Amino acid sequence: MKLNFKAILISACLLPALYGSTALAAEAGTALKNDTLRKEPYADAKTAGSFKRGDNLQILKKQGAWLQVKTTKTTGWVRLLSVKRGTSTAGNQTAGILAAASGRAGTGQVVSTTGVRGLSEQELKAAKFNESEIKTMESYTQSANDGRNFASAGKLKPIAFANLKAAKGTAQ
């Protein structure tokens, strides 16, 4: 029986990579607050378990604004903002949680956030302008008249709020 040395070599190289890929994909995390784990990445999904603030978690996967995490007892989905990526030591855990809760993380003590939480540094650096996607997004815009027609077709009625005034130049 003649063995193909090249096929064996390729298999030997790929097998550890394929077998170990799930272990390498996991990332350490720390719970920022007590929260509930869900069986699926939806707010109304069934409960899979829970964890407490400060618990060490293993981040398995990210999907939108949800992280699939593994605790010492179970695996489930939790909102991204409930988990701090990386581990914390006992000395900096309380300070880190307080900084995250107050919005005063970092050395400048700036209380400001952006909508990019959950994106990795590589994803942000690799981002590129895509004119066709912008045009697609802009194609979804509707005029005020289209909105009124939609509301009328759905038999929706306007509600006036006394404390809200229309801005100049906008449709009422």
N, C-alpha and C positions, 0 to 999 in steps of 0.2 A: 504494500500500500504506500503510495507516494504522497507525501504531505506538501502542500503549498506553503513554503516558508513565509512568503510575503503575507498571505492571508492570516497565518498564525500570529505574525508580528503585529499586524494591524489590530486583530482581535485582542491581543494581549494589551495593547496600548489603550484601546477604547473601553474595554471592560471596566477598569478601575474608574475611569472618568464617568461612565454611565452609572455605575453602581454608587459612586460617592457623590453624585450631583445633588441628590436631595439633602444630604448632610451639609454640603458646602453652601447650599442656598439659604440655609437658616441664618438668622442674624439675632443677636442678643437685644433685648429690650427690657424696659422697666415700666410698670404700671404707674401712671400719674394720678389715678384715682380709682376708687372702687367702681367696678363696672361688671356688666353681664356679657357673657360670651353667647353668640348666636350660632345656630347650625348653618346658616347661610348669611351672606353679606347683605342683609336687609334689616331695617329697624323692626319690622313686624315678624321676623323669622322666629322659630321656636328657640327657647333657651337651651344652651348646651352646658352651661356652668357659669362660674363667676370667678373673679379674682379681686384682690385687695390692693390698695395703694402701696407701692413699694415692692410688690411681688416681681420676681424675675420672670421674664417671658422669653419664649423663643419665637421670633417672627419667621413664619414659613412662607408667606405669600402676600402680595399687595394686589388689591382689585379696587380701583377707584378710590373712594375715601375709606376703605375698609382694609384691615390687616387680618390675616389668618394667623393666629398665635397658638402656641402650645404652653400650657401651664404644667405644673407638676401632676395635676389630676386629669386634665382633659384638653381637647383642642377645639377651637371655635373661632368665630369672626367677631371683631370689635372695631369700633370707629377709630380711625387713625389718630385722632386727637387725644385718645386715652392712653397712648403709649409713647414713651420716649425711647428713641432708638439708642442702642448702646447700654452698657451696664453702669450702675452707679455704686460707688463705695458707700459704706455707712456714714462716712464723714461728710460727703457732699450731697447725699440723697435728699435731706430735708431742704437744703438751700436750693437745689435744682428744682424740686417740686414747687417751692414757694416762688421761685423766679418764673417758672412756666405759668403758674396760676395767676400771678400778677401781671404777666406780660413783660416783665423786666428782666429778660434773659440777656446775657451778653455783658460786656464791660461798660457800654455806654448807658445802660439802664434806660433805653429807649422803649417807650410803650407804643409799639407799632408792629403790625404784622402784614404779611403779604399772602396772596392766595397760592403760594407754591409749596406749601407744606406737603410732604409726601413724595415730592419729586427729588430724585437723587441729583447730586452735583453733576454727574455725567449726563443725565437727561437734560439738565438746564444748559450745560455747555454745548450739547449736541443740537439744541433747538435751532430751527431755521425758519425763516419767513417763507410762508407758502401762500402765494397770491391766489391760487385756485381755491384753497380752503377759505380764505377771506371772502372771496366772491360767493362761494357756496353759502357761507354764514350770512352775508348781506342779502342773499336772495330770499332768506326767511323773513325779512322785515315786511311789515304790513302798514298801510296807511291808517289814519284815524277813521276814515270812512269805511275801510275794510273791516276794522274792528267793530264799528257800529253795526254793519251788516251781519257780521258773525253773531253778535249779541242778540240782534233782532231775530235771526233765524233760530237761535236757541231759546227764544222767549225770555231773555234776561232783561231785568229792569234796572235802570240806574238808581243809585242811592246817593243822595247829597250829604256831605259831611260839612257841617257849619264851620269847623275849625280849619278846613283845607281850602285853599284858594288856588286857582289855576295860575301857573306862571305866565308871564307875558309871552305871546307868540306861540303858545301851545294850544292844541285842540282841547275843547272842553267836553 
